[in-house]
């Protein structure tokens, strides 16, 4: 702005001053732009014209209001260029060519209900599912982060007041195939696919959800697939040769005790484990009748033996995302074996029916019917509380545990535990009360005082079968119970 000489003006000269100021400026006015950290995510998308297509979908689905609340959220955001490339791939000219339901699913597929910055992303999958309950797979090509095998993050960690935004170079296609369909659709797995068909395991692995009470429950699996080329190295070129390799009873391969069924089922794990989820421990198979040993050091090692032999994962053909889990490719046959017992830390809250509630890993929840609420948790007393607190609390696995108050007893049934000798301890604390412990109905008589250190032994057992077990804690004086885990430590001598 040009220099202005100020004078004491009379009332009649005010207009001249205004004109002098107005026309003495020869620069463009500077418009104030809101910093992204001062905007909620929906405002950031709306205020940037290069994301107009995604913003239109947010408005059409009314999900812009979701991204305007407190959160936190993570949004993987494609530009108009990426959206138009996706339209062309789908044979439409805009999102209006999609059904309303598909448009909503497409938007939700790009939203995660937590704050995930790129420093939180590892090889495997994001730690939390997206807004339609699917896990987005993550891996690295050099310094680049790739999502679901094809979408690259091109601008990272744009912070907003209710979360974080990552710009991506391709729209993330919603996952629709089951783990079985992923394997079946790839001709490289033709022999393995036929094995899943012949054993009827395909029926389980293609189930994505099922009615559960008044809601729908999701299934979660992990499949370790063997490629035809791997079978070929062992002289196996078709399914009949594979069956004959493992059993001389080809007419009973749908039964658990048949060695071919056990071989195929050994490659199918209960629950979903991306590489980022894996730690050194045993992973139960679908029937929980056996377990697979995985050791994580400088590599992901399947069934590492004393001679340091193991089977590898084929990393670039692993973490394949399915609607009901993930598929990993393994570099060997992975024959069935019974691993040695290893330390198991089992959560008392790890029950399928308990985990179906919207309170799980989020809020407190209270129940009053101790006999009919859960299949594998029984209790007597005023109520059972699902206790969740992710701050200012003792170290709890996943920040949750079971809690009771007053005079009470609580019994949990574990999943199948590998046969073997174990020392049993627990992470349990209470309000300085006395209690008794029962294992499979037998009073251990080894501990009666509250608040023991985790190393205090409840019992030592020698189980000759792989099966479930019951643990019951009974208050012998009134007070509080917080029960987090039962710990099984192998006895090796």
C-alpha positions in Angstrom: 0.0 0.0 0.0 1.3 3.5 -0.9 2.3 5.8 2.0 -0.6 7.9 3.2 -0.2 11.3 4.9 -2.7 11.5 7.7 -4.2 14.9 8.6 -6.8 16.0 11.1 -9.9 16.0 9.0 -13.1 17.9 9.2 -16.4 16.0 9.1 -16.8 16.9 5.4 -13.4 15.4 4.5 -14.2 11.8 5.7 -15.3 10.7 2.3 -12.1 11.9 0.7 -10.1 9.9 3.3 -12.1 6.7 2.6 -11.5 7.1 -1.1 -7.8 7.8 -0.6 -7.4 4.6 1.5 -9.5 2.5 -0.9 -7.7 3.4 -4.1 -4.2 3.7 -2.8 -3.8 -0.2 -2.5 -2.2 -1.8 -5.5 -1.9 -5.4 -4.2 -4.4 -8.2 -4.2 -6.2 -8.8 -0.9 -4.9 -11.8 1.1 -7.6 -14.3 1.9 -7.2 -16.1 5.2 -7.1 -19.9 4.7 -8.1 -22.1 7.6 -5.3 -24.5 8.7 -6.3 -28.2 8.4 -5.8 -28.7 12.2 -8.5 -26.1 12.8 -11.0 -28.0 10.6 -12.9 -31.2 11.1 -12.3 -33.8 8.4 -15.6 -33.0 6.6 -14.6 -29.3 6.4 -11.2 -30.2 5.0 -12.8 -32.3 2.2 -15.4 -29.7 1.4 -13.0 -26.7 1.4 -10.6 -28.3 -1.1 -12.0 -28.4 -4.7 -9.7 -31.3 -5.7 -11.8 -33.6 -3.5 -15.2 -32.5 -4.8 -16.3 -35.9 -6.0 -15.6 -37.6 -2.6 -17.4 -34.6 -0.9 -20.4 -35.2 -3.1 -20.5 -38.8 -2.0 -20.2 -37.7 1.6 -23.1 -35.3 1.2 -25.3 -37.9 -0.7 -24.8 -40.5 2.0 -25.0 -37.9 4.8 -21.7 -39.3 6.1 -20.2 -35.8 6.1 -22.0 -35.4 9.5 -20.1 -38.4 10.8 -16.8 -36.8 9.9 -17.9 -33.6 11.6 -18.1 -35.1 15.1 -15.4 -35.5 17.7 -13.9 -38.8 16.4 -11.1 -39.5 16.1 -11.2 -40.8 12.6 -8.7 -41.7 9.8 -9.7 -40.9 6.2 -8.0 -42.3 3.2 -8.9 -39.6 0.6 -8.8 -40.0 -3.2 -8.8 -36.9 -5.4 -11.2 -36.2 -8.3 -8.7 -37.6 -10.7 -8.7 -40.9 -8.8 -12.4 -40.9 -8.5 -12.9 -40.4 -12.2 -10.5 -43.2 -13.0 -12.5 -45.4 -10.7 -15.8 -44.4 -12.5 -14.2 -45.3 -15.8 -13.1 -48.7 -14.5 -16.6 -49.4 -13.3 -18.3 -48.1 -16.5 -20.1 -45.2 -14.9 -19.7 -41.5 -15.4 -20.2 -40.5 -11.7 -21.1 -42.0 -8.4 -24.8 -41.6 -9.2 -24.3 -44.7 -11.4 -23.8 -46.8 -8.3 -26.6 -47.9 -6.0 -27.1 -45.9 -2.8 -25.9 -48.9 -0.7 -22.7 -49.4 -2.7 -21.9 -45.6 -2.5 -22.3 -45.7 1.2 -20.1 -48.9 1.5 -17.5 -47.2 -0.8 -17.2 -44.2 1.5 -17.2 -46.2 4.7 -14.4 -48.4 3.2 -12.1 -45.3 3.4 -12.9 -44.4 7.0 -11.3 -45.9 10.2 -12.8 -45.1 13.6 -9.5 -44.2 15.2 -6.5 -42.0 14.7 -3.9 -43.9 12.6 -0.8 -42.0 11.5 1.7 -43.5 9.1 4.1 -44.2 12.0 1.4 -46.6 13.3 1.3 -48.6 10.1 3.3 -51.8 9.7 3.5 -54.9 7.5 0.2 -56.7 7.7 -3.0 -54.6 8.4 -4.1 -51.5 10.2 -4.7 -52.1 13.8 -8.4 -51.3 13.7 -11.0 -52.2 11.1 -12.6 -49.7 8.8 -16.2 -48.5 9.2 -17.6 -51.6 7.5 -15.7 -54.0 9.7 -12.9 -54.9 7.3 -9.2 -54.6 7.9 -7.2 -52.6 5.4 -4.0 -54.5 4.5 -0.7 -52.5 4.6 2.7 -53.2 3.2 5.8 -51.4 2.0 7.5 -50.9 -1.4 10.6 -49.0 -0.5 9.5 -46.0 1.5 6.0 -46.2 0.0 3.0 -47.5 2.0 0.6 -49.6 -0.1 -3.0 -50.3 1.0 -4.9 -53.5 0.0 -2.1 -54.4 -2.4 -2.6 -51.5 -4.9 -3.5 -48.1 -3.3 -0.4 -45.9 -2.4 -0.4 -43.2 0.2 0.9 -40.1 -1.6 0.5 -37.5 1.1 0.7 -38.4 4.8 -0.6 -37.3 8.1 -2.7 -34.3 7.3 -4.0 -33.5 10.7 -7.5 -32.2 11.4 -9.2 -31.3 14.7 -10.9 -34.7 14.8 -8.4 -37.1 13.2 -5.9 -37.6 10.4 -6.2 -37.7 6.6 -4.0 -39.5 4.1 -4.2 -38.8 0.4 -4.1 -41.9 -1.8 -3.5 -42.5 -5.5 -6.3 -45.1 -6.1 -9.7 -45.6 -4.7 -9.8 -48.5 -2.2 -12.1 -51.1 -3.6 -14.4 -52.7 -1.0 -13.4 -56.3 -0.3 -16.1 -58.8 -1.2 -14.5 -62.3 -1.5 -14.3 -64.8 1.3 -10.9 -66.4 2.0 -12.1 -69.5 0.1 -13.1 -67.5 -2.9 -9.7 -65.7 -3.0 -8.0 -69.1 -3.2 -10.5 -70.6 -5.6 -10.2 -67.7 -8.0 -6.4 -68.1 -8.3 -5.4 -71.0 -10.6 -2.0 -71.2 -8.9 -3.8 -72.8 -5.9 -5.9 -75.4 -7.9 -4.8 -78.5 -5.9 -5.1 -76.7 -2.5 -8.6 -75.5 -3.6 -9.7 -79.0 -4.4 -8.4 -80.2 -1.0 -10.7 -77.6 0.7 -13.6 -78.9 -1.4 -13.0 -82.6 -0.8 -12.8 -82.1 3.0 -15.8 -79.7 3.1 -13.7 -77.1 4.7 -14.7 -74.7 2.0 -18.2 -74.5 3.5 -16.7 -72.9 6.7 -14.2 -70.7 4.9 -16.7 -69.2 2.5 -19.1 -68.2 5.4 -18.7 -64.4 5.9 -21.4 -63.9 8.5 -24.3 -65.6 10.2 -27.4 -64.7 12.3 -26.5 -64.4 15.9 -29.4 -63.5 18.2 -30.9 -60.3 17.0 -27.8 -59.3 15.0 -25.3 -60.7 12.5 -21.9 -62.0 13.6 -18.8 -61.9 11.4 -16.4 -64.8 10.9 -12.6 -64.5 11.0 -10.1 -67.0 9.5 -6.5 -67.2 8.4 -5.6 -69.7 5.6 -2.0 -70.7 4.8 -2.3 -71.6 1.2 0.1 -73.9 -0.7 0.7 -73.2 -4.4 0.7 -75.9 -7.1 4.3 -75.2 -7.8 5.2 -76.1 -4.2 3.2 -79.4 -4.4 5.0 -80.2 -7.7 8.4 -80.1 -6.0 7.2 -83.1 -4.0 5.9 -85.0 -7.1 2.3 -84.0 -6.4 0.5 -82.9 -9.5 -3.2 -83.5 -8.7 -5.5 -83.8 -5.7 -5.6 -87.6 -5.6 -1.8 -87.7 -5.3 -2.0 -85.1 -2.5 -4.6 -87.2 -0.7 -2.5 -90.4 -1.1 0.5 -88.5 0.2 -1.1 -88.1 3.6 -3.6 -90.9 4.0 -4.5 -94.5 2.9 -8.1 -93.9 3.7 -9.4 -91.6 0.9 -13.1 -92.4 1.7 -13.0 -90.7 5.1 -11.3 -87.4 4.4 -14.2 -85.4 5.9 -13.5 -86.7 9.4 -11.3 -85.0 11.9 -9.2 -88.0 12.6 -8.3 -88.6 9.0 -4.7 -87.5 8.3 -5.6 -85.7 5.1 -8.4 -83.8 6.8 -6.0 -82.9 9.6 -3.4 -81.7 7.0 -5.9 -79.4 5.3 -7.4 -78.2 8.6 -3.8 -77.5 9.9 -3.6 -74.7 7.3 -6.8 -73.1 8.5 -6.5 -71.0 11.6 -9.3 -69.8 13.9 -9.4 -66.0 13.9 -7.6 -63.6 11.5 -3.9 -63.0 11.8 -2.1 -60.6 9.5 1.6 -60.6 9.6 1.5 -57.5 11.8 -0.6 -59.5 14.3 1.8 -62.4 14.6 4.0 -62.9 17.6 6.0 -65.9 18.8 3.3 -68.4 20.0 1.0 -71.2 19.1 -2.0 -70.5 16.8 -5.0 -72.8 17.1 -6.6 -74.4 14.0 -10.3 -74.2 13.2 -11.2 -77.1 15.5 -8.8 -76.0 18.2 -7.6 -79.7 18.2 -4.1 -78.7 17.1 -1.9 -75.6 16.9 0.6 -74.1 14.5 3.9 -72.8 15.9 5.0 -69.4 14.6 8.2 -67.7 15.7 8.8 -64.1 14.8 12.5 -62.9 14.8 14.3 -61.8 11.6 11.6 -63.7 9.7 8.2 -65.2 10.2 9.0 -68.9 10.9 6.5 -71.7 10.8 7.3 -74.7 13.0 10.9 -73.8 13.7 12.7 -76.9 15.0 15.9 -77.5 17.0 18.0 -77.6 13.8 16.7 -74.2 12.9 14.6 -75.5 10.0 11.3 -73.8 9.3 8.8 -72.9 6.6 8.7 -69.4 5.3 5.8 -67.1 4.2 5.9 -65.9 0.7 5.6 -62.3 1.8 4.4 -60.7 -1.5 1.7 -63.3 -1.8 0.6 -63.0 1.9 -1.8 -60.7 3.7 -4.4 -61.1 0.9 -7.5 -59.3 2.2 -10.7 -61.3 2.4 -14.1 -60.4 3.7 -13.8 -63.0 6.5 -10.0 -63.0 7.0 -6.7 -63.2 5.2 -4.8 -65.6 3.0 -1.0 -66.2 3.3 1.1 -68.2 0.9 3.6 -70.6 2.4 6.8 -71.8 0.8 6.5 -75.5 1.8 4.0 -78.3 2.5 3.7 -77.5 6.2 2.9 -81.1 7.3 0.8 -81.6 10.4 2.8 -81.8 13.6 1.9 -81.5 17.3 4.0 -78.6 18.7 5.4 -78.6 22.2 3.2 -76.6 24.6 4.2 -72.9 24.9 3.2 -70.2 27.4 -0.4 -69.2 26.8 -1.9 -66.0 28.3 -5.6 -66.4 27.9 -8.0 -63.5 28.6 -11.1 -64.2 30.6 -13.0 -61.9 28.3 -12.0 -63.8 25.1 -15.4 -65.4 24.4 -17.2 -65.2 21.1 -20.6 -64.2 22.5 -19.1 -61.6 24.8 -17.1 -60.0 21.9 -20.3 -59.5 19.8 -21.5 -56.5 21.9 -20.9 -52.9 20.9 -19.4 -52.3 24.3 -16.4 -54.6 23.6 -13.1 -52.8 24.0 -15.1 -49.6 24.4 -17.3 -49.3 27.5 -18.5 -50.9 30.7 -21.4 -53.4 30.5 -23.3 -55.1 33.3 -25.3 -58.4 33.3 -27.5 -60.1 35.9 -28.4 -63.6 34.6 -25.4 -65.7 35.6 -26.6 -68.9 34.0 -28.0 -67.9 30.5 -26.1 -64.8 29.4 -22.9 -66.5 28.1 -22.0 -70.1 27.0 -18.7 -70.2 28.8 -19.0 -67.6 31.6 -21.2 -68.6 34.6 -21.5 -66.7 37.9 -23.4 -66.1 41.1 -23.7 -62.8 42.8 -25.4 -59.4 42.2 -24.0 -58.9 38.7 -21.1 -59.5 36.3 -19.4 -56.4 35.0 -17.4 -56.1 31.7 -14.8 -53.7 33.0 -13.0 -51.5 30.5 -10.6 -48.7 31.3 -7.8 -47.6 29.0 -6.2 -45.1 31.5 -5.1 -45.0 35.1 -5.6 -48.7 35.4 -3.4 -51.7 36.2 -1.8 -53.4 33.1 -4.7 -55.3 31.6 -4.6 -57.1 28.3 -6.7 -55.0 25.9 -7.6 -52.8 28.9 -10.5 -55.1 29.9 -11.4 -57.8 32.5 -14.3 -59.4 34.3 -15.4 -57.7 37.6 -17.8 -58.6 40.4 -18.6 -57.1 43.8 -19.9 -58.5 47.1 -20.3 -62.2 47.7 -19.7 -63.9 44.4 -18.3 -66.8 42.4 -17.3 -66.8 38.7 -16.4 -69.7 36.4 -14.9 -69.5 32.9 -14.4 -72.3 30.4 -11.3 -72.0 28.2 -10.9 -73.0 24.6 -9.0 -76.3 24.0 -5.6 -76.2 25.7 -2.7 -78.3 24.2 -2.1 -81.4 26.3 1.0 -81.2 28.5 2.3 -80.2 32.0 1.6 -76.6 33.0 2.1 -74.3 35.9 -1.1 -72.2 36.2 -1.1 -68.6 37.4 -3.5 -65.7 36.9 -3.6 -62.0 36.8 -6.4 -61.4 39.3 -6.7 -58.6 41.9 -9.4 -57.7 44.4 -10.3 -55.7 47.4 -8.2 -57.6 50.0 -10.6 -60.5 50.3 -10.1 -64.3 50.6 -11.1 -66.6 47.8 -10.8 -70.2 46.7 -9.7 -71.5 43.2 -11.2 -74.6 41.5 -9.7 -76.2 38.4 -12.1 -78.6 36.6 -14.1 -78.8 39.8 -11.2 -79.5 42.1 -10.3 -77.1 44.9 -6.6 -76.4 44.3 -6.0 -75.4 48.0 -2.9 -73.6 46.8 -4.0 -70.1 47.3 -6.6 -68.4 49.4 -5.3 -64.8 49.9 -6.3 -61.9 47.6 -4.0 -59.8 45.4 -1.3 -62.4 44.8 1.7 -61.5 42.6 1.1 -62.9 39.1 3.9 -65.5 39.8 1.9 -67.2 42.6 0.9 -70.7 41.5 -2.7 -71.7 41.4 -2.1 -75.2 40.3 0.3 -77.6 38.5 -1.4 -80.0 36.1 -0.5 -82.7 33.7 -3.2 -82.9 31.0 -3.1 -85.9 28.7 -5.7 -84.6 26.3 -6.1 -81.4 24.3 -9.4 -80.2 25.6 -11.3 -77.3 27.4 -11.0 -76.6 31.1 -13.0 -74.9 33.7 -11.6 -72.3 36.2 -13.8 -71.1 39.1 -13.0 -68.4 41.6 -15.1 -68.2 44.8 -15.1 -65.4 47.2 -14.9 -66.5 50.9 -15.2 -62.9 52.1 -17.1 -60.1 50.4 -15.3 -57.6 48.2 -14.3 -56.7 44.6 -13.0 -59.0 41.9 -11.0 -57.9 38.8 -10.0 -61.0 36.7 -8.0 -60.4 33.6 -6.1 -63.5 32.5 -5.2 -67.1 33.2 -1.5 -68.0 32.4 -0.4 -71.5 31.3 3.4 -72.0 31.6 4.8 -75.3 30.4 6.8 -77.4 32.9 9.7 -78.8 31.0 11.4 -81.0 33.6 
